[in-house]
Amino acid sequence: MAPQRKKTTNAGAPDTEGPNLHEVPIGQSSPNELTSTQLIEKEKRIKAECAIEAKKAAAAGKKAAAASAASKKAAAASAATTAEPETLNNLSQLENDQLEQNLYNELNLELRALEMKKAHLANQLATKKRAAEQTQKLAEAKRRVTGMHAEIQKMQ
């Protein structure tokens, strides 16, 4: 008999193994997988967080722009003010890049949610097709049995 191996784990570390697939009932997804409604809720939370971050970034950008503008105006008295428009352009470019990234993230989440929904609908369709085929087979078997009963009645 081979010696049994002990499973080594860290006392403070969480169990990183997923559920045993033999323990998950058929037709039920693993608890680690998100349902489409959970994914949509997560998407809404991320959108809200992104909007808040964008507002914070815009506010911080405005404060930085105001502080930068004030320091630039002080420096403008002694030198030419060509750097101020460049700073404002850079800030607006950063804001535009951030908004573009947020939009990309939102669209990516929507795409994932739609892909999950598509897969779920495909599974439902396949299940319904199998059920329809089984119903047809059952109806055919019943017709055959009825025919056999009729033949038996004729013989008796």
Secondary structure by P-SEA (a helix, b strand, c coil): ccbbbbbbbbcccccccccccccccccccccccccaaaaaaaaaaaaaaaaaaaaaaaaaaaaaaaaaaaaaaaaaacccccaaaaaaaaaaaaaaaaaaaaaaaaaaaaaaaaaaaaaaaaaaaaaaaaaaaaaaaaaaaaaaaaaaaaaaaaac
